[in-house]
């Protein structure tokens, strides 16, 4: 790019960003507070079950990796 082209666009780079006014920025979705007195037990069960499964799988995989490391390096 020629220097004159850069100098022509330079003031635009330094100008402050214009944010839309509050009245023109509307949310398209209605956000409501979650109900804390009635938990969704299906989601709770799936979340905890998945977490337990991942931990068991992680520990199992770690133990297999340690055994493989020992076997390859002649430590057993």
N, CA, C and O atoms as a GROMACS GRO file, in nm:
protein
  304
    1UNK      N    1   0.083  -0.119   0.000
    1UNK     CA    2   0.000   0.000   0.000
    1UNK      C    3   0.087   0.124   0.000
    1UNK      O    4   0.193   0.129   0.062
    2UNK      N    5   0.041   0.222  -0.069
    2UNK     CA    6   0.113   0.348  -0.074
    2UNK      C    7   0.095   0.423   0.057
    2UNK      O    8  -0.008   0.408   0.123
    3UNK      N    9   0.194   0.503   0.097
    3UNK     CA   10   0.182   0.578   0.222
    3UNK      C   11   0.062   0.672   0.226
    3UNK      O   12   0.004   0.694   0.332
    4UNK      N   13   0.025   0.729   0.109
    4UNK     CA   14  -0.088   0.822   0.109
    4UNK      C   15  -0.218   0.749   0.142
    4UNK      O   16  -0.306   0.807   0.206
    5UNK      N   17  -0.231   0.625   0.100
    5UNK     CA   18  -0.352   0.548   0.131
    5UNK      C   19  -0.357   0.518   0.280
    5UNK      O   20  -0.464   0.526   0.340
    6UNK      N   21  -0.244   0.485   0.341
    6UNK     CA   22  -0.238   0.459   0.484
    6UNK      C   23  -0.273   0.584   0.564
    6UNK      O   24  -0.346   0.576   0.663
    7UNK      N   25  -0.221   0.700   0.521
    7UNK     CA   26  -0.250   0.824   0.592
    7UNK      C   27  -0.397   0.862   0.579
    7UNK      O   28  -0.453   0.924   0.669
    8UNK      N   29  -0.460   0.826   0.467
    8UNK     CA   30  -0.600   0.859   0.448
    8UNK      C   31  -0.689   0.779   0.544
    8UNK      O   32  -0.791   0.831   0.591
    9UNK      N   33  -0.652   0.652   0.575
    9UNK     CA   34  -0.732   0.567   0.662
    9UNK      C   35  -0.690   0.576   0.808
    9UNK      O   36  -0.759   0.521   0.895
   10UNK      N   37  -0.581   0.642   0.838
   10UNK     CA   38  -0.531   0.649   0.975
   10UNK      C   39  -0.626   0.715   1.073
   10UNK      O   40  -0.643   0.663   1.183
   11UNK      N   41  -0.691   0.827   1.041
   11UNK     CA   42  -0.786   0.888   1.137
   11UNK      C   43  -0.903   0.795   1.171
   11UNK      O   44  -0.953   0.798   1.283
   12UNK      N   45  -0.946   0.712   1.076
   12UNK     CA   46  -1.056   0.619   1.103
   12UNK      C   47  -1.014   0.514   1.206
   12UNK      O   48  -1.096   0.468   1.285
   13UNK      N   49  -0.887   0.476   1.204
   13UNK     CA   50  -0.838   0.377   1.298
   13UNK      C   51  -0.835   0.431   1.441
   13UNK      O   52  -0.852   0.356   1.537
   14UNK      N   53  -0.812   0.562   1.455
   14UNK     CA   54  -0.801   0.622   1.587
   14UNK      C   55  -0.935   0.672   1.641
   14UNK      O   56  -0.943   0.709   1.758
   15UNK      N   57  -1.039   0.675   1.558
   15UNK     CA   58  -1.167   0.725   1.606
   15UNK      C   59  -1.229   0.627   1.705
   15UNK      O   60  -1.211   0.506   1.691
   16UNK      N   61  -1.302   0.678   1.804
   16UNK     CA   62  -1.361   0.589   1.904
   16UNK      C   63  -1.469   0.501   1.842
   16UNK      O   64  -1.532   0.537   1.743
   17UNK      N   65  -1.489   0.388   1.903
   17UNK     CA   66  -1.590   0.294   1.856
   17UNK      C   67  -1.726   0.346   1.897
   17UNK      O   68  -1.745   0.390   2.011
   18UNK      N   69  -1.821   0.341   1.807
   18UNK     CA   70  -1.956   0.387   1.837
   18UNK      C   71  -2.042   0.266   1.870
   18UNK      O   72  -2.060   0.177   1.787
   19UNK      N   73  -2.094   0.263   1.990
   19UNK     CA   74  -2.182   0.156   2.033
   19UNK      C   75  -2.327   0.197   2.008
   19UNK      O   76  -2.359   0.315   2.017
   20UNK      N   77  -2.414   0.102   1.977
   20UNK     CA   78  -2.554   0.139   1.956
   20UNK      C   79  -2.616   0.190   2.086
   20UNK      O   80  -2.577   0.150   2.196
   21UNK      N   81  -2.712   0.277   2.071
   21UNK     CA   82  -2.777   0.331   2.190
   21UNK      C   83  -2.857   0.222   2.258
   21UNK      O   84  -2.890   0.120   2.197
   22UNK      N   85  -2.888   0.243   2.385
   22UNK     CA   86  -2.958   0.142   2.465
   22UNK      C   87  -3.095   0.113   2.406
   22UNK      O   88  -3.140  -0.001   2.407
   23UNK      N   89  -3.161   0.216   2.355
   23UNK     CA   90  -3.298   0.196   2.305
   23UNK      C   91  -3.298   0.112   2.177
   23UNK      O   92  -3.396   0.042   2.151
   24UNK      N   93  -3.192   0.118   2.097
   24UNK     CA   94  -3.191   0.042   1.973
   24UNK      C   95  -3.136  -0.099   1.990
   24UNK      O   96  -3.155  -0.183   1.902
   25UNK      N   97  -3.070  -0.126   2.101
   25UNK     CA   98  -3.014  -0.260   2.123
   25UNK      C   99  -3.112  -0.340   2.209
   25UNK      O  100  -3.120  -0.320   2.330
   26UNK      N  101  -3.186  -0.430   2.146
   26UNK     CA  102  -3.283  -0.513   2.218
   26UNK      C  103  -3.236  -0.657   2.218
   26UNK      O  104  -3.171  -0.703   2.124
   27UNK      N  105  -3.270  -0.726   2.322
   27UNK     CA  106  -3.240  -0.867   2.327
   27UNK      C  107  -3.348  -0.943   2.251
   27UNK      O  108  -3.467  -0.912   2.263
   28UNK      N  109  -3.306  -1.043   2.174
   28UNK     CA  110  -3.402  -1.122   2.098
   28UNK      C  111  -3.455  -1.238   2.180
   28UNK      O  112  -3.550  -1.305   2.139
   29UNK      N  113  -3.394  -1.262   2.294
   29UNK     CA  114  -3.434  -1.374   2.377
   29UNK      C  115  -3.474  -1.323   2.515
   29UNK      O  116  -3.414  -1.229   2.568
   30UNK      N  117  -3.573  -1.387   2.573
   30UNK     CA  118  -3.618  -1.352   2.707
   30UNK      C  119  -3.541  -1.440   2.805
   30UNK      O  120  -3.550  -1.562   2.798
   31UNK      N  121  -3.467  -1.379   2.893
   31UNK     CA  122  -3.388  -1.454   2.991
   31UNK      C  123  -3.462  -1.450   3.123
   31UNK      O  124  -3.496  -1.343   3.173
   32UNK      N  125  -3.486  -1.567   3.180
   32UNK     CA  126  -3.554  -1.572   3.308
   32UNK      C  127  -3.465  -1.642   3.409
   32UNK      O  128  -3.375  -1.719   3.374
   33UNK      N  129  -3.491  -1.614   3.533
   33UNK     CA  130  -3.414  -1.674   3.642
   33UNK      C  131  -3.444  -1.823   3.650
   33UNK      O  132  -3.560  -1.863   3.639
   34UNK      N  133  -3.342  -1.906   3.670
   34UNK     CA  134  -3.370  -2.049   3.687
   34UNK      C  135  -3.441  -2.075   3.819
   34UNK      O  136  -3.423  -2.002   3.917
   35UNK      N  137  -3.522  -2.177   3.821
   35UNK     CA  138  -3.596  -2.213   3.942
   35UNK      C  139  -3.503  -2.295   4.030
   35UNK      O  140  -3.463  -2.405   3.993
   36UNK      N  141  -3.469  -2.241   4.148
   36UNK     CA  142  -3.375  -2.308   4.236
   36UNK      C  143  -3.443  -2.405   4.333
   36UNK      O  144  -3.379  -2.494   4.388
   37UNK      N  145  -3.572  -2.387   4.355
   37UNK     CA  146  -3.640  -2.473   4.451
   37UNK      C  147  -3.686  -2.605   4.389
   37UNK      O  148  -3.728  -2.695   4.461
   38UNK      N  149  -3.677  -2.619   4.256
   38UNK     CA  150  -3.717  -2.742   4.188
   38UNK      C  151  -3.608  -2.780   4.088
   38UNK      O  152  -3.618  -2.745   3.971
   39UNK      N  153  -3.503  -2.852   4.131
   39UNK     CA  154  -3.396  -2.887   4.037
   39UNK      C  155  -3.444  -2.990   3.934
   39UNK      O  156  -3.533  -3.070   3.962
   40UNK      N  157  -3.383  -2.987   3.819
   40UNK     CA  158  -3.412  -3.084   3.714
   40UNK      C  159  -3.327  -3.208   3.741
   40UNK      O  160  -3.208  -3.211   3.707
   41UNK      N  161  -3.387  -3.308   3.803
   41UNK     CA  162  -3.310  -3.424   3.849
   41UNK      C  163  -3.251  -3.505   3.735
   41UNK      O  164  -3.150  -3.572   3.754
   42UNK      N  165  -3.312  -3.500   3.618
   42UNK     CA  166  -3.255  -3.570   3.503
   42UNK      C  167  -3.121  -3.508   3.466
   42UNK      O  168  -3.023  -3.580   3.443
   43UNK      N  169  -3.115  -3.376   3.459
   43UNK     CA  170  -2.989  -3.308   3.427
   43UNK      C  171  -2.885  -3.330   3.536
   43UNK      O  172  -2.767  -3.350   3.507
   44UNK      N  173  -2.930  -3.327   3.662
   44UNK     CA  174  -2.837  -3.349   3.774
   44UNK      C  175  -2.779  -3.490   3.765
   44UNK      O  176  -2.658  -3.507   3.780
   45UNK      N  177  -2.864  -3.590   3.741
   45UNK     CA  178  -2.818  -3.728   3.731
   45UNK      C  179  -2.724  -3.749   3.613
   45UNK      O  180  -2.622  -3.816   3.627
   46UNK      N  181  -2.759  -3.692   3.498
   46UNK     CA  182  -2.672  -3.706   3.381
   46UNK      C  183  -2.537  -3.638   3.403
   46UNK      O  184  -2.433  -3.691   3.363
   47UNK      N  185  -2.538  -3.523   3.466
   47UNK     CA  186  -2.414  -3.451   3.492
   47UNK      C  187  -2.323  -3.528   3.587
   47UNK      O  188  -2.205  -3.546   3.560
   48UNK      N  189  -2.381  -3.573   3.700
   48UNK     CA  190  -2.299  -3.648   3.796
   48UNK      C  191  -2.255  -3.782   3.739
   48UNK      O  192  -2.140  -3.823   3.760
   49UNK      N  193  -2.344  -3.851   3.668
   49UNK     CA  194  -2.307  -3.979   3.607
   49UNK      C  195  -2.195  -3.964   3.506
   49UNK      O  196  -2.103  -4.046   3.502
   50UNK      N  197  -2.202  -3.861   3.425
   50UNK     CA  198  -2.097  -3.837   3.326
   50UNK      C  199  -1.966  -3.805   3.394
   50UNK      O  200  -1.860  -3.852   3.351
   51UNK      N  201  -1.971  -3.726   3.500
   51UNK     CA  202  -1.850  -3.690   3.572
   51UNK      C  203  -1.785  -3.814   3.635
   51UNK      O  204  -1.663  -3.832   3.626
   52UNK      N  205  -1.866  -3.898   3.699
   52UNK     CA  206  -1.812  -4.021   3.760
   52UNK      C  207  -1.753  -4.111   3.652
   52UNK      O  208  -1.644  -4.166   3.670
   53UNK      N  209  -1.824  -4.128   3.540
   53UNK     CA  210  -1.773  -4.210   3.431
   53UNK      C  211  -1.640  -4.158   3.380
   53UNK      O  212  -1.547  -4.237   3.358
   54UNK      N  213  -1.628  -4.027   3.360
   54UNK     CA  214  -1.503  -3.969   3.309
   54UNK      C  215  -1.388  -3.990   3.407
   54UNK      O  216  -1.277  -4.022   3.364
   55UNK      N  217  -1.412  -3.974   3.539
   55UNK     CA  218  -1.306  -3.997   3.637
   55UNK      C  219  -1.262  -4.143   3.639
   55UNK      O  220  -1.142  -4.171   3.644
   56UNK      N  221  -1.358  -4.236   3.635
   56UNK     CA  222  -1.323  -4.378   3.635
   56UNK      C  223  -1.243  -4.412   3.510
   56UNK      O  224  -1.143  -4.483   3.517
   57UNK      N  225  -1.286  -4.361   3.395
   57UNK     CA  226  -1.214  -4.386   3.270
   57UNK      C  227  -1.074  -4.326   3.274
   57UNK      O  228  -0.978  -4.389   3.229
   58UNK      N  229  -1.062  -4.206   3.329
   58UNK     CA  230  -0.932  -4.140   3.338
   58UNK      C  231  -0.835  -4.219   3.426
   58UNK      O  232  -0.720  -4.239   3.389
   59UNK      N  233  -0.883  -4.266   3.541
   59UNK     CA  234  -0.796  -4.342   3.633
   59UNK      C  235  -0.758  -4.476   3.569
   59UNK      O  236  -0.643  -4.517   3.579
   60UNK      N  237  -0.853  -4.543   3.505
   60UNK     CA  238  -0.825  -4.670   3.437
   60UNK      C  239  -0.720  -4.650   3.328
   60UNK      O  240  -0.625  -4.728   3.317
   61UNK      N  241  -0.739  -4.546   3.247
   61UNK     CA  242  -0.645  -4.520   3.138
   61UNK      C  243  -0.506  -4.486   3.194
   61UNK      O  244  -0.405  -4.527   3.137
   62UNK      N  245  -0.500  -4.412   3.303
   62UNK     CA  246  -0.372  -4.378   3.365
   62UNK      C  247  -0.300  -4.504   3.411
   62UNK      O  248  -0.180  -4.520   3.388
   63UNK      N  249  -0.375  -4.594   3.477
   63UNK     CA  250  -0.312  -4.718   3.524
   63UNK      C  251  -0.260  -4.802   3.408
   63UNK      O  252  -0.152  -4.860   3.417
   64UNK      N  253  -0.337  -4.809   3.298
   64UNK     CA  254  -0.289  -4.882   3.180
   64UNK      C  255  -0.165  -4.817   3.122
   64UNK      O  256  -0.072  -4.887   3.080
   65UNK      N  257  -0.162  -4.685   3.119
   65UNK     CA  258  -0.044  -4.614   3.066
   65UNK      C  259   0.079  -4.637   3.153
   65UNK      O  260   0.189  -4.653   3.101
   66UNK      N  261   0.061  -4.639   3.284
   66UNK     CA  262   0.174  -4.664   3.375
   66UNK      C  263   0.228  -4.806   3.353
   66UNK      O  264   0.349  -4.826   3.348
   67UNK      N  265   0.137  -4.904   3.341
   67UNK     CA  266   0.182  -5.041   3.315
   67UNK      C  267   0.256  -5.052   3.182
   67UNK      O  268   0.358  -5.120   3.174
   68UNK      N  269   0.206  -4.985   3.079
   68UNK     CA  270   0.273  -4.987   2.948
   68UNK      C  271   0.410  -4.920   2.956
   68UNK      O  272   0.506  -4.969   2.896
   69UNK      N  273   0.421  -4.811   3.030
   69UNK     CA  274   0.549  -4.743   3.048
   69UNK      C  275   0.650  -4.835   3.116
   69UNK      O  276   0.765  -4.845   3.074
   70UNK      N  277   0.604  -4.902   3.223
   70UNK     CA  278   0.694  -4.993   3.296
   70UNK      C  279   0.735  -5.110   3.209
   70UNK      O  280   0.850  -5.153   3.215
   71UNK      N  281   0.642  -5.162   3.127
   71UNK     CA  282   0.673  -5.276   3.041
   71UNK      C  283   0.775  -5.235   2.936
   71UNK      O  284   0.869  -5.310   2.910
   72UNK      N  285   0.759  -5.119   2.876
   72UNK     CA  286   0.851  -5.075   2.769
   72UNK      C  287   0.989  -5.042   2.823
   72UNK      O  288   1.089  -5.060   2.752
   73UNK      N  289   0.997  -4.994   2.945
   73UNK     CA  290   1.126  -4.954   3.001
   73UNK      C  291   1.188  -5.060   3.089
   73UNK      O  292   1.291  -5.036   3.152
   74UNK      N  293   1.129  -5.178   3.094
   74UNK     CA  294   1.184  -5.288   3.171
   74UNK      C  295   1.186  -5.263   3.321
   74UNK      O  296   1.278  -5.308   3.390
   75UNK      N  297   1.085  -5.193   3.372
   75UNK     CA  298   1.082  -5.161   3.514
   75UNK      C  299   1.005  -5.264   3.595
   75UNK      O  300   1.003  -5.258   3.718
   76UNK      N  301   0.940  -5.360   3.527
   76UNK     CA  302   0.867  -5.464   3.599
   76UNK      C  303   0.946  -5.590   3.609
   76UNK      O  304   0.900  -5.688   3.667
   0.00000   0.00000   0.00000
